[in-house]
């Protein structure tokens, strides 16, 4: 859903995902879309190897993701001729998506991994 939303309009500052029964009041004076932000109602997610629990934004209440955060997960390496040299995140995490009850949980997991890798490397 995130990759599709980005393909539809890669120039927006914010991506808002919500369900039909969700209402939002938007006040964007305080947040910068150039900073990777991922916001929503926190819900416990997967456990890390050290036993700590990760958290993800629960999609039932809505998820807001800045353009900078979306770009971190949709950006792929390209080859000499502009061809993609690695699969999309959707392809890379297909097993996780199929094996998890909640797509919002997988999104939180992917953002955690991508941010951790970008900070480490």
C-alpha contacts under 8 A as a table, 3 or more apart, distances in Angstrom:
res1	aa1	res2	aa2	distance
1	X	4	X	5.13
1	X	5	X	6.08
2	X	5	X	5.11
2	X	6	X	6.15
2	X	70	X	7.17
3	X	6	X	5.14
3	X	7	X	6.19
3	X	74	X	6.08
3	X	90	X	7.83
4	X	7	X	5.06
4	X	8	X	6.18
5	X	8	X	5.11
5	X	9	X	6.43
5	X	10	X	7.78
5	X	15	X	7.62
6	X	9	X	5.28
6	X	10	X	4.73
6	X	70	X	7.49
6	X	74	X	7.83
7	X	10	X	5.87
9	X	12	X	6.25
10	X	67	X	7.99
11	X	67	X	7.99
12	X	15	X	7.30
12	X	67	X	6.72
13	X	33	X	5.41
13	X	34	X	7.81
13	X	66	X	6.13
13	X	67	X	5.04
14	X	33	X	6.48
14	X	64	X	6.87
14	X	65	X	5.91
14	X	66	X	4.64
14	X	67	X	5.45
15	X	64	X	5.73
15	X	65	X	5.17
15	X	66	X	6.21
15	X	67	X	6.88
16	X	62	X	7.14
16	X	63	X	5.77
16	X	64	X	4.55
16	X	65	X	6.50
17	X	59	X	7.26
17	X	62	X	5.56
17	X	63	X	5.12
17	X	64	X	6.42
18	X	22	X	6.15
18	X	59	X	6.41
18	X	60	X	6.75
18	X	61	X	6.64
18	X	62	X	4.16
18	X	63	X	6.34
19	X	22	X	5.46
19	X	59	X	7.39
19	X	60	X	6.09
19	X	61	X	7.32
19	X	62	X	6.70
22	X	60	X	7.39
22	X	61	X	6.03
22	X	62	X	6.79
27	X	30	X	7.47
28	X	31	X	5.79
32	X	35	X	5.76
32	X	66	X	7.92
33	X	36	X	7.00
33	X	37	X	7.27
33	X	66	X	4.81
33	X	67	X	5.73
33	X	68	X	6.23
34	X	66	X	7.11
34	X	67	X	6.66
34	X	68	X	5.12
35	X	66	X	7.02
35	X	68	X	5.60
35	X	69	X	7.14
36	X	65	X	7.64
36	X	66	X	5.79
36	X	67	X	7.18
36	X	68	X	4.67
36	X	69	X	3.96
36	X	70	X	7.67
37	X	64	X	7.89
37	X	65	X	5.68
37	X	66	X	5.15
37	X	68	X	7.39
37	X	69	X	5.85
38	X	57	X	7.56
38	X	63	X	7.36
38	X	64	X	5.90
38	X	65	X	4.57
38	X	66	X	6.60
38	X	69	X	7.03
39	X	57	X	6.25
39	X	63	X	5.87
39	X	64	X	5.09
39	X	65	X	6.34
40	X	56	X	7.93
40	X	57	X	4.49
40	X	58	X	6.32
40	X	59	X	7.61
40	X	61	X	7.07
40	X	62	X	6.13
40	X	63	X	4.89
40	X	64	X	6.36
41	X	56	X	7.93
41	X	57	X	5.15
41	X	58	X	5.43
41	X	59	X	8.00
41	X	61	X	6.45
41	X	62	X	7.57
41	X	63	X	7.81
42	X	55	X	6.09
42	X	56	X	5.61
42	X	57	X	4.88
42	X	58	X	6.04
43	X	55	X	5.51
43	X	56	X	5.46
43	X	57	X	6.17
43	X	58	X	5.78
44	X	53	X	6.55
44	X	54	X	6.16
44	X	55	X	4.64
44	X	56	X	6.52
45	X	53	X	6.30
45	X	54	X	5.06
45	X	55	X	4.94
45	X	56	X	6.10
45	X	105	X	6.27
46	X	53	X	5.82
46	X	54	X	5.40
46	X	55	X	7.44
46	X	109	X	7.73
47	X	50	X	7.85
47	X	51	X	5.64
47	X	52	X	5.53
47	X	53	X	4.41
47	X	54	X	5.98
48	X	51	X	5.27
48	X	52	X	5.35
48	X	53	X	6.23
48	X	54	X	7.03
49	X	52	X	7.41
54	X	109	X	7.79
55	X	108	X	7.09
56	X	104	X	6.95
56	X	105	X	5.61
56	X	107	X	7.66
56	X	108	X	4.66
56	X	109	X	7.26
57	X	62	X	7.72
57	X	63	X	6.09
57	X	104	X	6.67
57	X	105	X	7.39
57	X	108	X	6.71
58	X	61	X	6.09
58	X	62	X	6.74
58	X	63	X	6.98
58	X	104	X	6.16
58	X	105	X	7.40
59	X	62	X	4.72
59	X	63	X	5.65
59	X	104	X	5.60
65	X	69	X	6.30
65	X	70	X	6.60
66	X	69	X	5.30
66	X	70	X	6.37
67	X	70	X	5.06
67	X	71	X	6.01
68	X	71	X	5.16
68	X	72	X	6.47
69	X	72	X	5.23
69	X	73	X	6.93
69	X	111	X	7.69
70	X	73	X	5.44
70	X	74	X	6.25
71	X	74	X	5.20
71	X	75	X	5.64
72	X	75	X	5.83
72	X	114	X	6.98
72	X	115	X	7.73
73	X	89	X	6.75
73	X	110	X	7.62
73	X	111	X	6.98
73	X	114	X	6.74
74	X	88	X	7.02
74	X	89	X	6.80
76	X	84	X	6.61
76	X	85	X	7.58
76	X	86	X	6.53
76	X	87	X	7.68
76	X	88	X	6.97
77	X	84	X	5.98
77	X	85	X	5.83
77	X	86	X	6.41
78	X	81	X	7.65
78	X	82	X	5.23
78	X	83	X	5.20
78	X	84	X	4.40
78	X	85	X	5.39
78	X	86	X	7.78
79	X	82	X	5.22
79	X	83	X	5.18
79	X	84	X	6.12
79	X	85	X	5.81
80	X	83	X	7.26
84	X	87	X	7.31
87	X	90	X	7.95
87	X	91	X	5.88
87	X	92	X	6.31
88	X	91	X	5.23
88	X	92	X	6.23
89	X	92	X	4.85
89	X	93	X	5.91
90	X	93	X	5.37
90	X	94	X	5.68
91	X	94	X	5.11
92	X	95	X	7.84
93	X	96	X	5.20
93	X	97	X	6.22
94	X	97	X	5.06
94	X	98	X	6.18
95	X	98	X	5.17
95	X	99	X	5.96
96	X	99	X	5.05
96	X	100	X	5.85
96	X	106	X	6.81
97	X	100	X	5.49
97	X	101	X	7.91
97	X	102	X	7.67
97	X	103	X	6.21
97	X	106	X	6.31
98	X	101	X	7.80
100	X	103	X	7.06
100	X	105	X	7.68
100	X	106	X	7.22
102	X	105	X	5.25
102	X	106	X	6.74
103	X	106	X	5.09
103	X	107	X	6.24
104	X	107	X	5.01
104	X	108	X	6.31
105	X	108	X	5.20
105	X	109	X	6.25
106	X	109	X	4.91
106	X	110	X	6.06
107	X	110	X	5.16
107	X	111	X	6.15
108	X	111	X	5.16
108	X	112	X	6.14
109	X	112	X	5.10
109	X	113	X	6.24
110	X	113	X	5.11
110	X	114	X	6.00
111	X	114	X	5.14
111	X	115	X	5.95
112	X	115	X	5.37
112	X	116	X	6.03
113	X	116	X	5.12
113	X	117	X	6.05
114	X	117	X	5.16
114	X	118	X	6.06
115	X	118	X	5.09
115	X	119	X	6.10
116	X	119	X	5.23
116	X	120	X	6.10
117	X	120	X	5.02
117	X	121	X	6.00
118	X	121	X	5.33
